[in-house]
Amino acid sequence: MSQWDDEFVRMVDNFVVETKDPRILQEISDLDRESRLLGISFYDMYCVVLQDVKGHQVLVSEFKTYMSIKKSRT
């Protein structure tokens, strides 16, 4: 796994753990279920969602905000 992959996985994991919004948590749960049905990793599914936000605008917006906050602190 590349350094970028490691950082992305860590960022997604932290976002999932720190998220309190029930809508976001439900969407994450839905993505997890979809990824298992498709036989791909949750992180691969998450990458697809970040590239094609249709139907996932709130999740993508919250994640991008989270990332920018975390990156500005480092």
Backbone torsions as a table, in degrees:
resi	resn	phi	psi	omega
1	MET	NA	137.4	-179.9
2	SER	-77.1	167.3	177.7
3	GLN	-62.0	-38.9	177.8
4	TRP	-61.3	-44.5	178.9
5	ASP	-60.6	-45.5	178.9
6	ASP	-59.2	-45.2	-179.3
7	GLU	-65.0	-41.0	179.6
8	PHE	-63.5	-47.1	179.6
9	VAL	-60.4	-44.3	179.2
10	ARG	-62.4	-42.5	-179.6
11	MET	-65.6	-44.0	178.5
12	VAL	-64.2	-45.3	178.9
13	ASP	-58.4	-46.1	179.5
14	ASN	-63.2	-41.6	178.4
15	PHE	-60.7	-45.9	-179.9
16	VAL	-61.4	-43.5	-177.8
17	VAL	-68.7	-38.3	-174.1
18	GLU	-87.1	-15.0	-177.9
19	THR	-69.6	133.6	179.4
20	LYS	-114.2	-16.3	-177.0
21	ASP	-68.3	119.3	-177.8
22	PRO	-61.5	-30.7	177.6
23	ARG	-65.8	-42.4	179.7
24	ILE	-67.4	-43.1	179.1
25	LEU	-61.7	-38.4	177.4
26	GLN	-66.0	-41.4	179.7
27	GLU	-65.1	-39.9	177.0
28	ILE	-62.9	-42.8	177.5
29	SER	-60.9	-42.7	178.5
30	ASP	-62.7	-42.2	178.6
31	LEU	-64.1	-39.9	178.7
32	ASP	-61.6	-45.4	179.4
33	ARG	-63.6	-45.1	179.3
34	GLU	-60.5	-42.6	-178.4
35	SER	-64.3	-39.3	177.9
36	ARG	-65.9	-39.4	178.1
37	LEU	-64.8	-34.5	179.7
38	LEU	-84.0	-13.0	179.9
39	GLY	76.7	27.2	177.0
40	ILE	-119.0	165.1	-179.5
41	SER	-72.6	153.8	176.8
42	PHE	-57.9	-39.0	-177.3
43	TYR	-68.6	-36.5	175.0
44	ASP	-64.6	-41.8	178.1
45	MET	-63.0	-41.7	180.0
46	TYR	-62.4	-40.4	176.7
47	CYS	-61.1	-42.1	178.6
48	VAL	-61.0	-44.7	-179.8
49	VAL	-62.6	-40.2	179.7
50	LEU	-65.6	-27.5	179.8
51	GLN	-88.2	-31.5	-179.7
52	ASP	-126.3	88.2	-169.3
53	VAL	-76.3	-4.5	-176.8
54	LYS	-52.6	119.5	-179.4
55	GLY	87.9	-4.7	-177.2
56	HIS	-134.9	30.2	-175.1
57	GLN	-59.3	-42.0	-177.3
58	VAL	-66.2	-46.3	179.4
59	LEU	-59.9	-47.9	-178.7
60	VAL	-63.2	-43.6	179.4
61	SER	-61.5	-46.1	179.4
62	GLU	-63.9	-40.7	179.9
63	PHE	-66.4	-42.5	179.5
64	LYS	-65.2	-39.3	175.5
65	THR	-62.5	-45.8	178.9
66	TYR	-58.3	-47.0	-179.7
67	MET	-61.2	-44.2	-178.1
68	SER	-66.1	-36.6	177.1
69	ILE	-65.1	-47.1	-178.3
70	LYS	-64.4	-41.0	-178.8
71	LYS	-70.2	-31.9	179.5
72	SER	-71.4	-22.4	178.9
73	ARG	-80.9	-15.0	-178.4
74	THR	-99.5	NA	NA
